[in-house]
Amino acid sequence: MQYIYNIFKEKEVFQGGYMRYLKSDLKRELKRGSYIFQDGVYLSWVVKKDCIKIKKFVSKTENKGNGTKIFSIFLSMFPKLKKILKVQKKNHNAIKFYEKHNFKIVKLEKDFIFMECNE
C-alpha cells in the first residue's frame, strides 16, 4: 500500500487535503478488491446501481502506455455499464486522457469536472 500511496504523493495535482484521507481510502479499496494495480498504475472503482464510479486512477509514469493499457482492461471488464468520474479542473492531462477514451463532460463545479462514458 505504501508504494501506491507514494505514487499519489509524487503527483502535484494530488497534494493538499486529498492526501489526508488517502491511506484510509486505499486500505478500504484494497480490502474491497475493486482495483487494478499493475505496471505502476493504480485504478480503483465502486459499483453503483446502474454504473461504475472510477475512484482513483494514477500512473507512476506518464506517456508510456501503461495507463492506457490498464484503463482498457478496466473498460473491458464492464462493457455494458455507464462509467462516471470526477476530476480536478486543473488536471488537464487527465481530462484529455478521459476524452480520448470517449468520456464526455456532464457537469462543471468550482474545482471539479464530472465526466461519463456510456460505452
MOPAC internal coordinates of N, CA, C and O (Angstrom, degrees):
PM7 1SCF
backbone

  N    0.0000 0     0.00 0     0.00 0    0    0    0
  C    1.4432 1     0.00 0     0.00 0    1    0    0
  C    1.5329 1   111.23 1     0.00 0    2    1    0
  O    1.2310 1   120.06 1   144.19 1    3    2    1
  N    1.3101 1   117.49 1   -35.81 1    3    2    1
  C    1.4631 1   120.48 1  -178.50 1    5    3    2
  C    1.5286 1   110.90 1   -62.22 1    6    5    3
  O    1.2310 1   120.37 1   142.95 1    7    6    5
  N    1.3352 1   116.89 1   -37.05 1    7    6    5
  C    1.4649 1   120.72 1   178.95 1    9    7    6
  C    1.5275 1   110.36 1   -61.83 1   10    9    7
  O    1.2310 1   120.44 1   135.83 1   11   10    9
  N    1.3232 1   116.76 1   -44.17 1   11   10    9
  C    1.4678 1   120.95 1   178.75 1   13   11   10
  C    1.5302 1   109.57 1   -64.12 1   14   13   11
  O    1.2310 1   120.38 1   135.00 1   15   14   13
  N    1.3178 1   116.88 1   -45.00 1   15   14   13
  C    1.4644 1   121.74 1   178.58 1   17   15   14
  C    1.5306 1   110.20 1   -56.42 1   18   17   15
  O    1.2310 1   120.52 1   137.34 1   19   18   17
  N    1.3196 1   116.60 1   -42.66 1   19   18   17
  C    1.4669 1   120.64 1  -178.55 1   21   19   18
  C    1.5233 1   112.63 1   -64.83 1   22   21   19
  O    1.2310 1   120.08 1   148.42 1   23   22   21
  N    1.3328 1   117.46 1   -31.58 1   23   22   21
  C    1.4666 1   120.15 1   176.46 1   25   23   22
  C    1.5267 1   109.28 1   -61.69 1   26   25   23
  O    1.2310 1   120.42 1   133.99 1   27   26   25
  N    1.3245 1   116.80 1   -46.01 1   27   26   25
  C    1.4626 1   120.78 1   178.08 1   29   27   26
  C    1.5281 1   110.31 1   -63.39 1   30   29   27
  O    1.2310 1   120.91 1   137.99 1   31   30   29
  N    1.3090 1   115.86 1   -42.01 1   31   30   29
  C    1.4681 1   121.72 1  -176.69 1   33   31   30
  C    1.5309 1   111.90 1   -60.95 1   34   33   31
  O    1.2310 1   120.51 1   147.55 1   35   34   33
  N    1.3278 1   116.63 1   -32.45 1   35   34   33
  C    1.4662 1   121.68 1  -179.35 1   37   35   34
  C    1.5211 1   113.13 1   -73.36 1   38   37   35
  O    1.2310 1   120.15 1   161.66 1   39   38   37
  N    1.3220 1   117.32 1   -18.34 1   39   38   37
  C    1.4676 1   121.65 1  -175.87 1   41   39   38
  C    1.5196 1   110.70 1   -92.47 1   42   41   39
  O    1.2310 1   120.65 1   -58.40 1   43   42   41
  N    1.2975 1   116.36 1   121.60 1   43   42   41
  C    1.4633 1   121.63 1  -177.88 1   45   43   42
  C    1.5239 1   112.60 1   -58.96 1   46   45   43
  O    1.2310 1   120.27 1   145.31 1   47   46   45
  N    1.3072 1   117.08 1   -34.69 1   47   46   45
  C    1.4558 1   121.48 1  -175.20 1   49   47   46
  C    1.5349 1   112.01 1   -64.88 1   50   49   47
  O    1.2310 1   120.01 1   158.63 1   51   50   49
  N    1.3247 1   117.58 1   -21.37 1   51   50   49
  C    1.4641 1   120.54 1  -178.27 1   53   51   50
  C    1.5192 1   113.52 1   -97.39 1   54   53   51
  O    1.2310 1   119.47 1  -174.55 1   55   54   53
  N    1.2915 1   118.61 1     5.45 1   55   54   53
  C    1.4599 1   120.64 1  -177.19 1   57   55   54
  C    1.5201 1   110.96 1   -73.21 1   58   57   55
  O    1.2310 1   121.08 1   -13.76 1   59   58   57
  N    1.3065 1   115.53 1   166.24 1   59   58   57
  C    1.4574 1   120.78 1   179.31 1   61   59   58
  C    1.5123 1   111.24 1    93.24 1   62   61   59
  O    1.2310 1   121.02 1    35.08 1   63   62   61
  N    1.3174 1   115.65 1  -144.92 1   63   62   61
  C    1.4550 1   121.78 1  -175.32 1   65   63   62
  C    1.5107 1   114.97 1   -60.44 1   66   65   63
  O    1.2310 1   120.25 1   154.14 1   67   66   65
  N    1.3048 1   117.12 1   -25.86 1   67   66   65
  C    1.4636 1   121.23 1  -179.20 1   69   67   66
  C    1.5250 1   111.29 1   -56.37 1   70   69   67
  O    1.2310 1   120.65 1   139.91 1   71   70   69
  N    1.3166 1   116.36 1   -40.09 1   71   70   69
  C    1.4580 1   120.87 1  -174.70 1   73   71   70
  C    1.5331 1   112.42 1   -71.19 1   74   73   71
  O    1.2310 1   120.27 1   158.01 1   75   74   73
  N    1.3207 1   117.09 1   -21.99 1   75   74   73
  C    1.4643 1   121.58 1  -176.39 1   77   75   74
  C    1.5282 1   112.13 1   -58.19 1   78   77   75
  O    1.2310 1   120.06 1   141.36 1   79   78   77
  N    1.3204 1   117.50 1   -38.64 1   79   78   77
  C    1.4602 1   121.43 1  -175.42 1   81   79   78
  C    1.5249 1   113.24 1  -109.06 1   82   81   79
  O    1.2310 1   120.26 1  -176.15 1   83   82   81
  N    1.3123 1   117.10 1     3.85 1   83   82   81
  C    1.4666 1   120.02 1  -172.69 1   85   83   82
  C    1.5237 1   112.75 1   -62.57 1   86   85   83
  O    1.2310 1   119.35 1   134.56 1   87   86   85
  N    1.3215 1   118.85 1   -45.44 1   87   86   85
  C    1.4720 1   119.86 1  -177.29 1   89   87   86
  C    1.5252 1   111.69 1   -60.76 1   90   89   87
  O    1.2310 1   119.88 1   136.20 1   91   90   89
  N    1.3145 1   117.84 1   -43.80 1   91   90   89
  C    1.4699 1   119.24 1   179.57 1   93   91   90
  C    1.5276 1   110.63 1   -67.60 1   94   93   91
  O    1.2310 1   119.99 1   142.94 1   95   94   93
  N    1.3413 1   117.62 1   -37.06 1   95   94   93
  C    1.4682 1   120.85 1   175.76 1   97   95   94
  C    1.5206 1   110.80 1   -61.92 1   98   97   95
  O    1.2310 1   120.58 1   134.32 1   99   98   97
  N    1.3271 1   116.50 1   -45.68 1   99   98   97
  C    1.4639 1   120.13 1  -179.69 1  101   99   98
  C    1.5255 1   111.10 1   -61.98 1  102  101   99
  O    1.2310 1   119.61 1   138.03 1  103  102  101
  N    1.3130 1   118.34 1   -41.97 1  103  102  101
  C    1.4715 1   121.46 1   178.15 1  105  103  102
  C    1.5153 1   110.80 1   -57.88 1  106  105  103
  O    1.2310 1   120.85 1   134.23 1  107  106  105
  N    1.3441 1   115.98 1   -45.77 1  107  106  105
  C    1.4687 1   120.55 1   179.43 1  109  107  106
  C    1.5258 1   111.43 1   -62.62 1  110  109  107
  O    1.2310 1   120.51 1   135.16 1  111  110  109
  N    1.3337 1   116.64 1   -44.84 1  111  110  109
  C    1.4617 1   120.53 1  -178.09 1  113  111  110
  C    1.5200 1   111.57 1   -66.02 1  114  113  111
  O    1.2310 1   120.48 1   139.12 1  115  114  113
  N    1.3160 1   116.69 1   -40.88 1  115  114  113
  C    1.4622 1   119.62 1   179.85 1  117  115  114
  C    1.5211 1   110.68 1   -66.09 1  118  117  115
  O    1.2310 1   120.52 1   141.86 1  119  118  117
  N    1.3244 1   116.61 1   -38.14 1  119  118  117
  C    1.4667 1   120.78 1   177.84 1  121  119  118
  C    1.5257 1   110.65 1   -66.59 1  122  121  119
  O    1.2310 1   120.48 1   139.23 1  123  122  121
  N    1.3449 1   116.70 1   -40.77 1  123  122  121
  C    1.4657 1   121.80 1  -179.11 1  125  123  122
  C    1.5325 1   111.60 1   -68.56 1  126  125  123
  O    1.2310 1   120.55 1   148.76 1  127  126  125
  N    1.3289 1   116.55 1   -31.24 1  127  126  125
  C    1.4647 1   120.14 1   177.43 1  129  127  126
  C    1.5134 1   115.60 1    85.10 1  130  129  127
  O    1.2310 1   120.11 1  -171.19 1  131  130  129
  N    1.3118 1   117.40 1     8.81 1  131  130  129
  C    1.4675 1   119.68 1  -179.23 1  133  131  130
  C    1.5265 1   109.63 1   -98.27 1  134  133  131
  O    1.2310 1   121.78 1  -109.83 1  135  134  133
  N    1.3307 1   114.20 1    70.17 1  135  134  133
  C    1.4561 1   120.80 1  -178.97 1  137  135  134
  C    1.5254 1   109.77 1  -157.08 1  138  137  135
  O    1.2310 1   121.68 1   -17.59 1  139  138  137
  N    1.3157 1   114.39 1   162.41 1  139  138  137
  C    1.4597 1   122.79 1   170.06 1  141  139  138
  C    1.5225 1   105.63 1  -126.23 1  142  141  139
  O    1.2310 1   120.33 1   -48.51 1  143  142  141
  N    1.3148 1   116.97 1   131.49 1  143  142  141
  C    1.4570 1   121.08 1   172.95 1  145  143  142
  C    1.5174 1   107.11 1  -133.21 1  146  145  143
  O    1.2310 1   121.52 1   -70.91 1  147  146  145
  N    1.3293 1   114.69 1   109.09 1  147  146  145
  C    1.4665 1   120.36 1  -174.70 1  149  147  146
  C    1.5234 1   109.04 1  -155.98 1  150  149  147
  O    1.2310 1   120.48 1   -39.37 1  151  150  149
  N    1.3107 1   116.69 1   140.63 1  151  150  149
  C    1.4710 1   122.70 1   175.68 1  153  151  150
  C    1.5303 1   113.25 1    52.76 1  154  153  151
  O    1.2310 1   120.33 1  -142.48 1  155  154  153
  N    1.3411 1   116.98 1    37.52 1  155  154  153
  C    1.4581 1   120.60 1   178.81 1  157  155  154
  C    1.5149 1   114.22 1    75.83 1  158  157  155
  O    1.2310 1   120.41 1  -164.27 1  159  158  157
  N    1.3267 1   116.82 1    15.73 1  159  158  157
  C    1.4667 1   121.87 1  -179.89 1  161  159  158
  C    1.5260 1   108.44 1  -118.19 1  162  161  159
  O    1.2310 1   121.25 1   -47.24 1  163  162  161
  N    1.3175 1   115.21 1   132.76 1  163  162  161
  C    1.4659 1   121.37 1   176.70 1  165  163  162
  C    1.5185 1   108.70 1  -121.06 1  166  165  163
  O    1.2310 1   120.75 1   -52.40 1  167  166  165
  N    1.3376 1   116.17 1   127.60 1  167  166  165
  C    1.4601 1   122.76 1   177.91 1  169  167  166
  C    1.5203 1   107.44 1  -136.50 1  170  169  167
  O    1.2310 1   120.55 1   -54.05 1  171  170  169
  N    1.3250 1   116.55 1   125.95 1  171  170  169
  C    1.4640 1   119.94 1   177.70 1  173  171  170
  C    1.5228 1   109.62 1  -126.99 1  174  173  171
  O    1.2310 1   121.25 1   -20.95 1  175  174  173
  N    1.3313 1   115.22 1   159.05 1  175  174  173
  C    1.4523 1   120.42 1  -177.32 1  177  175  174
  C    1.5150 1   109.57 1  -152.76 1  178  177  175
  O    1.2310 1   121.67 1   -12.33 1  179  178  177
  N    1.3159 1   114.41 1   167.67 1  179  178  177
  C    1.4520 1   122.28 1   172.31 1  181  179  178
  C    1.5198 1   107.27 1  -133.71 1  182  181  179
  O    1.2310 1   120.85 1   -41.00 1  183  182  181
  N    1.3152 1   115.99 1   139.00 1  183  182  181
  C    1.4610 1   121.80 1   179.76 1  185  183  182
  C    1.5231 1   108.11 1   -89.00 1  186  185  183
  O    1.2310 1   121.07 1   -56.79 1  187  186  185
  N    1.3132 1   115.56 1   123.21 1  187  186  185
  C    1.4678 1   122.11 1   174.98 1  189  187  186
  C    1.5287 1   107.59 1  -100.73 1  190  189  187
  O    1.2310 1   120.02 1     5.76 1  191  190  189
  N    1.3269 1   117.56 1  -174.24 1  191  190  189
  C    1.4665 1   121.29 1  -179.14 1  193  191  190
  C    1.5257 1   112.53 1   -53.99 1  194  193  191
  O    1.2310 1   121.22 1   122.79 1  195  194  193
  N    1.3258 1   115.27 1   -57.21 1  195  194  193
  C    1.4601 1   120.02 1  -172.06 1  197  195  194
  C    1.5254 1   113.10 1  -121.37 1  198  197  195
  O    1.2310 1   120.57 1  -164.20 1  199  198  197
  N    1.3374 1   116.51 1    15.80 1  199  198  197
  C    1.4624 1   118.52 1  -177.85 1  201  199  198
  C    1.5270 1   111.27 1  -159.29 1  202  201  199
  O    1.2310 1   121.82 1    -7.94 1  203  202  201
  N    1.3110 1   114.12 1   172.06 1  203  202  201
  C    1.4599 1   122.89 1   175.12 1  205  203  202
  C    1.5182 1   106.99 1  -113.75 1  206  205  203
  O    1.2310 1   120.38 1   -52.58 1  207  206  205
  N    1.3239 1   116.89 1   127.42 1  207  206  205
  C    1.4585 1   121.08 1   177.57 1  209  207  206
  C    1.5286 1   108.58 1  -102.41 1  210  209  207
  O    1.2310 1   120.98 1   -61.14 1  211  210  209
  N    1.3146 1   115.73 1   118.86 1  211  210  209
  C    1.4588 1   120.71 1   176.93 1  213  211  210
  C    1.5249 1   107.26 1   -76.68 1  214  213  211
  O    1.2310 1   120.86 1   -58.19 1  215  214  213
  N    1.3210 1   115.96 1   121.81 1  215  214  213
  C    1.4589 1   120.96 1  -176.40 1  217  215  214
  C    1.5296 1   112.01 1   -91.72 1  218  217  215
  O    1.2310 1   121.07 1   129.43 1  219  218  217
  N    1.3217 1   115.55 1   -50.57 1  219  218  217
  C    1.4641 1   120.33 1  -177.39 1  221  219  218
  C    1.5163 1   109.69 1  -141.78 1  222  221  219
  O    1.2310 1   121.67 1   -37.41 1  223  222  221
  N    1.3193 1   114.41 1   142.59 1  223  222  221
  C    1.4602 1   119.80 1   176.60 1  225  223  222
  C    1.5156 1   107.39 1  -151.44 1  226  225  223
  O    1.2310 1   120.65 1   -63.96 1  227  226  225
  N    1.3188 1   116.37 1   116.04 1  227  226  225
  C    1.4610 1   120.70 1  -177.75 1  229  227  226
  C    1.5296 1   108.68 1  -148.11 1  230  229  227
  O    1.2310 1   121.48 1   -33.73 1  231  230  229
  N    1.3192 1   114.77 1   146.27 1  231  230  229
  C    1.4641 1   121.10 1   178.65 1  233  231  230
  C    1.5226 1   108.96 1  -126.46 1  234  233  231
  O    1.2310 1   120.93 1   -44.43 1  235  234  233
  N    1.3165 1   115.83 1   135.57 1  235  234  233
  C    1.4615 1   120.34 1   178.24 1  237  235  234
  C    1.5218 1   110.83 1   -60.07 1  238  237  235
  O    1.2310 1   120.81 1   140.00 1  239  238  237
  N    1.3208 1   116.05 1   -40.00 1  239  238  237
  C    1.4635 1   120.78 1   178.70 1  241  239  238
  C    1.5245 1   108.77 1  -118.38 1  242  241  239
  O    1.2310 1   120.80 1   -34.78 1  243  242  241
  N    1.3095 1   116.07 1   145.22 1  243  242  241
  C    1.4638 1   120.06 1   178.02 1  245  243  242
  C    1.5155 1   109.73 1  -109.62 1  246  245  243
  O    1.2310 1   121.05 1   -26.88 1  247  246  245
  N    1.3122 1   115.60 1   153.12 1  247  246  245
  C    1.4716 1   123.63 1   177.58 1  249  247  246
  C    1.5217 1   113.23 1    62.38 1  250  249  247
  O    1.2310 1   120.28 1  -149.13 1  251  250  249
  N    1.3151 1   117.07 1    30.87 1  251  250  249
  C    1.4672 1   121.49 1   176.04 1  253  251  250
  C    1.5308 1   111.11 1  -112.47 1  254  253  251
  O    1.2310 1   120.40 1   173.22 1  255  254  253
  N    1.3442 1   116.84 1    -6.78 1  255  254  253
  C    1.4602 1   121.26 1   178.22 1  257  255  254
  C    1.5181 1   114.63 1    94.02 1  258  257  255
  O    1.2310 1   119.66 1   168.95 1  259  258  257
  N    1.3309 1   118.25 1   -11.05 1  259  258  257
  C    1.4641 1   119.76 1  -178.15 1  261  259  258
  C    1.5275 1   111.70 1   -65.93 1  262  261  259
  O    1.2310 1   120.29 1   137.50 1  263  262  261
  N    1.3349 1   117.05 1   -42.50 1  263  262  261
  C    1.4585 1   120.35 1   178.60 1  265  263  262
  C    1.5154 1   111.74 1   -61.72 1  266  265  263
  O    1.2310 1   120.28 1   136.74 1  267  266  265
  N    1.3083 1   117.07 1   -43.26 1  267  266  265
  C    1.4597 1   121.60 1   178.74 1  269  267  266
  C    1.5210 1   110.75 1   -62.49 1  270  269  267
  O    1.2310 1   120.54 1   137.70 1  271  270  269
  N    1.3203 1   116.57 1   -42.30 1  271  270  269
  C    1.4674 1   120.93 1   179.67 1  273  271  270
  C    1.5283 1   111.00 1   -61.64 1  274  273  271
  O    1.2310 1   120.26 1   131.79 1  275  274  273
  N    1.3182 1   117.10 1   -48.21 1  275  274  273
  C    1.4620 1   120.99 1  -178.43 1  277  275  274
  C    1.5272 1   110.43 1   -68.21 1  278  277  275
  O    1.2310 1   120.21 1   140.52 1  279  278  277
  N    1.3323 1   117.20 1   -39.48 1  279  278  277
  C    1.4536 1   120.34 1   179.60 1  281  279  278
  C    1.5270 1   110.31 1   -64.34 1  282  281  279
  O    1.2310 1   119.91 1   141.59 1  283  282  281
  N    1.3047 1   117.78 1   -38.41 1  283  282  281
  C    1.4701 1   121.47 1   177.44 1  285  283  282
  C    1.5253 1   111.11 1   -64.67 1  286  285  283
  O    1.2310 1   120.46 1   139.88 1  287  286  285
  N    1.3297 1   116.73 1   -40.12 1  287  286  285
  C    1.4718 1   120.50 1   175.86 1  289  287  286
  C    1.5233 1   109.42 1   -60.09 1  290  289  287
  O    1.2310 1   120.94 1   132.50 1  291  290  289
  N    1.3298 1   115.80 1   -47.50 1  291  290  289
  C    1.4607 1   120.62 1   179.61 1  293  291  290
  C    1.5344 1   111.11 1   -58.45 1  294  293  291
  O    1.2310 1   119.93 1   130.54 1  295  294  293
  N    1.3253 1   117.75 1   -49.46 1  295  294  293
  C    1.4560 1   121.13 1  -178.47 1  297  295  294
  C    1.5229 1   111.57 1   -59.68 1  298  297  295
  O    1.2310 1   120.21 1   142.88 1  299  298  297
  N    1.3224 1   117.20 1   -37.12 1  299  298  297
  C    1.4649 1   120.50 1  -179.57 1  301  299  298
  C    1.5287 1   112.47 1   -71.08 1  302  301  299
  O    1.2310 1   120.13 1   160.75 1  303  302  301
  N    1.3164 1   117.36 1   -19.25 1  303  302  301
  C    1.4692 1   121.04 1   179.08 1  305  303  302
  C    1.5314 1   111.68 1   -73.66 1  306  305  303
  O    1.2310 1   120.23 1   154.11 1  307  306  305
  N    1.3114 1   117.17 1   -25.89 1  307  306  305
  C    1.4649 1   122.05 1  -175.52 1  309  307  306
  C    1.5288 1   110.46 1  -133.16 1  310  309  307
  O    1.2310 1   119.74 1  -118.21 1  311  310  309
  N    1.3269 1   118.10 1    61.79 1  311  310  309
  C    1.4657 1   120.08 1  -172.34 1  313  311  310
  C    1.5258 1   114.31 1   -66.16 1  314  313  311
  O    1.2310 1   119.38 1   153.56 1  315  314  313
  N    1.3001 1   118.79 1   -26.44 1  315  314  313
  C    1.4644 1   120.66 1  -173.26 1  317  315  314
  C    1.5251 1   113.71 1   -98.16 1  318  317  315
  O    1.2310 1   119.79 1   168.57 1  319  318  317
  N    1.3159 1   118.01 1   -11.43 1  319  318  317
  C    1.4607 1   120.50 1  -177.17 1  321  319  318
  C    1.5209 1   112.35 1   -96.34 1  322  321  319
  O    1.2310 1   121.09 1   -36.67 1  323  322  321
  N    1.3048 1   115.51 1   143.33 1  323  322  321
  C    1.4595 1   121.39 1   174.38 1  325  323  322
  C    1.5291 1   107.67 1   -65.71 1  326  325  323
  O    1.2310 1   120.59 1   -39.55 1  327  326  325
  N    1.3341 1   116.47 1   140.45 1  327  326  325
  C    1.4554 1   122.21 1   176.63 1  329  327  326
  C    1.5210 1   108.02 1  -110.50 1  330  329  327
  O    1.2310 1   120.53 1   -45.03 1  331  330  329
  N    1.3326 1   116.60 1   134.97 1  331  330  329
  C    1.4581 1   121.25 1   179.36 1  333  331  330
  C    1.5256 1   109.23 1  -128.49 1  334  333  331
  O    1.2310 1   121.02 1   -23.64 1  335  334  333
  N    1.3326 1   115.66 1   156.36 1  335  334  333
  C    1.4588 1   120.37 1   178.06 1  337  335  334
  C    1.5136 1   110.24 1  -160.39 1  338  337  335
  O    1.2310 1   121.73 1   -15.19 1  339  338  337
  N    1.3111 1   114.30 1   164.81 1  339  338  337
  C    1.4614 1   122.73 1   175.83 1  341  339  338
  C    1.5212 1   106.65 1  -125.99 1  342  341  339
  O    1.2310 1   120.61 1   -47.37 1  343  342  341
  N    1.3247 1   116.44 1   132.63 1  343  342  341
  C    1.4637 1   121.37 1  -178.19 1  345  343  342
  C    1.5272 1   108.85 1  -134.09 1  346  345  343
  O    1.2310 1   120.85 1   -34.80 1  347  346  345
  N    1.3233 1   115.98 1   145.20 1  347  346  345
  C    1.4561 1   120.29 1   178.07 1  349  347  346
  C    1.5277 1   109.65 1   -66.39 1  350  349  347
  O    1.2310 1   120.52 1   -41.88 1  351  350  349
  N    1.3199 1   116.60 1   138.12 1  351  350  349
  C    1.4683 1   120.82 1   179.39 1  353  351  350
  C    1.5167 1   112.06 1   -57.11 1  354  353  351
  O    1.2310 1   120.21 1   147.08 1  355  354  353
  N    1.3295 1   117.20 1   -32.92 1  355  354  353
  C    1.4628 1   120.70 1  -177.65 1  357  355  354
  C    1.5306 1   113.05 1   -77.92 1  358  357  355
  O    1.2310 1   120.07 1   173.21 1  359  358  357
  N    1.3265 1   117.48 1    -6.79 1  359  358  357
  C    1.4599 1   121.25 1  -179.02 1  361  359  358
  C    1.5367 1   109.43 1   -90.44 1  362  361  359
  O    1.2310 1   121.08 1  -110.74 1  363  362  361
  N    1.3286 1   115.54 1    69.26 1  363  362  361
  C    1.4655 1   122.18 1  -174.67 1  365  363  362
  C    1.5317 1   113.16 1   -60.75 1  366  365  363
  O    1.2310 1   120.01 1   142.55 1  367  366  365
  N    1.3238 1   117.59 1   -37.45 1  367  366  365
  C    1.4672 1   120.43 1   179.30 1  369  367  366
  C    1.5261 1   111.03 1   -62.62 1  370  369  367
  O    1.2310 1   120.60 1   137.48 1  371  370  369
  N    1.3219 1   116.45 1   -42.52 1  371  370  369
  C    1.4636 1   120.13 1   179.57 1  373  371  370
  C    1.5276 1   110.75 1   -65.09 1  374  373  371
  O    1.2310 1   120.33 1   137.00 1  375  374  373
  N    1.3049 1   116.97 1   -43.00 1  375  374  373
  C    1.4678 1   120.74 1  -179.36 1  377  375  374
  C    1.5274 1   109.88 1   -60.65 1  378  377  375
  O    1.2310 1   120.32 1   134.69 1  379  378  377
  N    1.3174 1   116.98 1   -45.31 1  379  378  377
  C    1.4773 1   120.34 1   177.89 1  381  379  378
  C    1.5229 1   110.88 1   -61.51 1  382  381  379
  O    1.2310 1   120.63 1   138.13 1  383  382  381
  N    1.3314 1   116.40 1   -41.87 1  383  382  381
  C    1.4657 1   121.59 1   179.34 1  385  383  382
  C    1.5297 1   110.31 1   -59.15 1  386  385  383
  O    1.2310 1   120.56 1   130.17 1  387  386  385
  N    1.3237 1   116.54 1   -49.83 1  387  386  385
  C    1.4639 1   119.76 1  -178.79 1  389  387  386
  C    1.5257 1   111.69 1   -64.37 1  390  389  387
  O    1.2310 1   120.25 1   141.00 1  391  390  389
  N    1.3246 1   117.12 1   -39.00 1  391  390  389
  C    1.4657 1   119.33 1   177.74 1  393  391  390
  C    1.5225 1   111.13 1   -62.76 1  394  393  391
  O    1.2310 1   119.98 1   143.63 1  395  394  393
  N    1.3307 1   117.64 1   -36.37 1  395  394  393
  C    1.4738 1   120.86 1   176.15 1  397  395  394
  C    1.5222 1   111.28 1   -62.75 1  398  397  395
  O    1.2310 1   120.53 1   155.41 1  399  398  397
  N    1.3233 1   116.59 1   -24.59 1  399  398  397
  C    1.4595 1   121.53 1  -179.90 1  401  399  398
  C    1.5332 1   112.06 1  -102.27 1  402  401  399
  O    1.2310 1   121.26 1  -151.97 1  403  402  401
  N    1.3270 1   115.20 1    28.03 1  403  402  401
  C    1.4668 1   123.77 1   172.17 1  405  403  402
  C    1.5284 1   115.03 1    70.07 1  406  405  403
  O    1.2310 1   119.72 1  -157.87 1  407  406  405
  N    1.3100 1   118.14 1    22.13 1  407  406  405
  C    1.4530 1   120.86 1   172.72 1  409  407  406
  C    1.5254 1   108.32 1   -83.94 1  410  409  407
  O    1.2310 1   121.44 1   -37.71 1  411  410  409
  N    1.3157 1   114.86 1   142.29 1  411  410  409
  C    1.4637 1   121.97 1  -179.93 1  413  411  410
  C    1.5170 1   109.37 1  -118.97 1  414  413  411
  O    1.2310 1   120.87 1   -33.69 1  415  414  413
  N    1.3179 1   115.93 1   146.31 1  415  414  413
  C    1.4575 1   121.16 1   175.72 1  417  415  414
  C    1.5214 1   108.23 1   -73.84 1  418  417  415
  O    1.2310 1   120.63 1   -51.62 1  419  418  417
  N    1.3407 1   116.40 1   128.38 1  419  418  417
  C    1.4639 1   120.50 1  -179.55 1  421  419  418
  C    1.5221 1   112.71 1  -117.38 1  422  421  419
  O    1.2310 1   120.49 1   163.34 1  423  422  421
  N    1.3390 1   116.66 1   -16.66 1  423  422  421
  C    1.4582 1   119.32 1  -178.50 1  425  423  422
  C    1.5251 1   109.23 1  -159.42 1  426  425  423
  O    1.2310 1   121.15 1   -38.38 1  427  426  425
  N    1.3247 1   115.41 1   141.62 1  427  426  425
  C    1.4565 1   121.67 1   176.55 1  429  427  426
  C    1.5200 1   109.09 1  -117.75 1  430  429  427
  O    1.2310 1   120.89 1   -42.36 1  431  430  429
  N    1.3142 1   115.91 1   137.64 1  431  430  429
  C    1.4544 1   121.94 1   172.11 1  433  431  430
  C    1.5162 1   107.63 1  -127.07 1  434  433  431
  O    1.2310 1   120.54 1     1.91 1  435  434  433
  N    1.2922 1   116.56 1  -178.09 1  435  434  433
  C    1.4604 1   121.18 1  -175.65 1  437  435  434
  C    1.5291 1   112.11 1   -52.77 1  438  437  435
  O    1.2310 1   120.01 1   125.94 1  439  438  437
  N    1.3223 1   117.59 1   -54.06 1  439  438  437
  C    1.4638 1   121.61 1  -175.08 1  441  439  438
  C    1.5225 1   114.17 1  -112.68 1  442  441  439
  O    1.2310 1   120.24 1   173.58 1  443  442  441
  N    1.3360 1   117.15 1    -6.42 1  443  442  441
  C    1.4568 1   120.42 1  -172.57 1  445  443  442
  C    1.5179 1   112.71 1  -128.97 1  446  445  443
  O    1.2310 1   122.09 1   -24.55 1  447  446  445
  N    1.3235 1   113.60 1   155.45 1  447  446  445
  C    1.4597 1   123.06 1   173.07 1  449  447  446
  C    1.5281 1   106.61 1  -120.16 1  450  449  447
  O    1.2310 1   120.48 1   -45.30 1  451  450  449
  N    1.3123 1   116.69 1   134.70 1  451  450  449
  C    1.4521 1   121.92 1   176.11 1  453  451  450
  C    1.5211 1   107.40 1  -104.04 1  454  453  451
  O    1.2310 1   121.11 1   -46.30 1  455  454  453
  N    1.3158 1   115.48 1   133.70 1  455  454  453
  C    1.4637 1   121.14 1  -176.60 1  457  455  454
  C    1.5140 1   109.36 1  -131.06 1  458  457  455
  O    1.2310 1   121.29 1   -23.39 1  459  458  457
  N    1.3367 1   115.14 1   156.61 1  459  458  457
  C    1.4591 1   119.81 1   175.16 1  461  459  458
  C    1.5147 1   111.06 1  -148.37 1  462  461  459
  O    1.2310 1   122.46 1   -20.50 1  463  462  461
  N    1.3171 1   112.90 1   159.50 1  463  462  461
  C    1.4602 1   121.81 1   177.86 1  465  463  462
  C    1.5082 1   107.89 1  -138.98 1  466  465  463
  O    1.2310 1   120.62 1   -49.83 1  467  466  465
  N    1.3234 1   116.43 1   130.17 1  467  466  465
  C    1.4652 1   120.93 1  -179.68 1  469  467  466
  C    1.5142 1   112.84 1  -101.03 1  470  469  467
  O    1.2310 1   120.03 1  -173.20 1  471  470  469
  N    1.3055 1   117.55 1     6.80 1  471  470  469
  C    1.4752 1   120.45 1  -177.60 1  473  471  470
  C    1.5020 1   110.80 1   -93.62 1  474  473  471
  O    1.2310 1   120.10 1   180.00 1  475  474  473

